[in-house]
Amino acid sequence: MSSHGREAADTPIPLWIRLFCFALMGPAMGINAVLVALALPFMAPYGTDGLVLAGIAGFFTGILPARWLARRIHQGIAE
């Protein structure tokens, strides 16, 4: 790794970058989870309640790619 990567890792990621990334990834993952739930035949008995729960689970799962994206953006800004 270059020394630039170490400098970016030493400084904390600002809150606005984290919130921005979650605002992007949370709804995207929620929509994807609902589409996957629609495609799975065994989800049919759960109806709209199952779709809502899948969307909520996907929304909170969006934290994982949002953290990765925030780190990448922060590294890019630090360089």
C-alpha positions in Angstrom: 0.0 0.0 0.0 1.0 3.6 -0.5 1.5 6.0 2.3 -1.7 7.8 1.2 -3.8 4.8 2.3 -2.4 4.9 5.8 -3.1 8.6 6.1 -6.7 8.0 5.2 -7.0 5.2 7.7 -5.6 7.3 10.5 -8.3 10.0 10.2 -11.9 9.1 11.2 -14.6 9.0 8.5 -16.8 12.1 8.8 -20.4 11.5 9.7 -21.8 13.2 6.6 -20.0 10.7 4.4 -21.4 7.8 6.4 -25.0 9.2 6.3 -24.7 10.0 2.6 -23.6 6.5 1.8 -26.3 4.9 3.9 -28.9 7.2 2.2 -27.7 5.7 -1.1 -27.3 2.0 -0.1 -30.2 1.6 2.4 -33.1 2.1 0.0 -31.2 0.3 -2.8 -30.8 -2.8 -0.7 -34.4 -2.6 0.5 -35.7 -2.6 -3.1 -33.4 -5.4 -4.0 -34.6 -7.5 -1.0 -38.2 -6.9 -2.0 -37.5 -8.0 -5.6 -35.8 -11.1 -4.4 -38.8 -11.9 -2.1 -41.1 -11.5 -5.1 -39.0 -14.0 -7.1 -39.0 -16.7 -4.4 -42.1 -18.9 -4.5 -41.9 -19.9 -0.8 -42.5 -16.3 0.2 -46.0 -16.2 -1.4 -47.9 -17.3 1.7 -46.5 -14.3 3.6 -48.1 -11.7 1.3 -47.5 -8.0 1.7 -46.3 -8.5 5.3 -43.5 -10.6 4.0 -42.6 -8.0 1.4 -42.5 -5.3 4.0 -40.3 -7.3 6.3 -38.0 -8.2 3.4 -37.7 -4.5 2.6 -36.9 -3.6 6.2 -34.3 -6.4 6.5 -32.7 -5.2 3.2 -32.7 -1.6 4.3 -30.8 -2.4 7.5 -28.5 -4.8 5.5 -27.6 -1.7 3.4 -25.3 -0.7 6.3 -22.7 -3.2 5.2 -22.1 -1.8 1.6 -22.5 1.7 3.0 -19.6 1.3 5.3 -17.4 0.0 2.5 -18.5 2.9 0.2 -17.8 5.4 2.9 -14.3 4.1 3.4 -13.6 4.2 -0.3 -14.9 7.8 -0.6 -12.9 8.9 2.4 -9.7 7.3 1.0 -10.3 9.1 -2.3 -10.9 12.5 -0.7 -7.8 12.0 1.5 -5.6 11.5 -1.5 
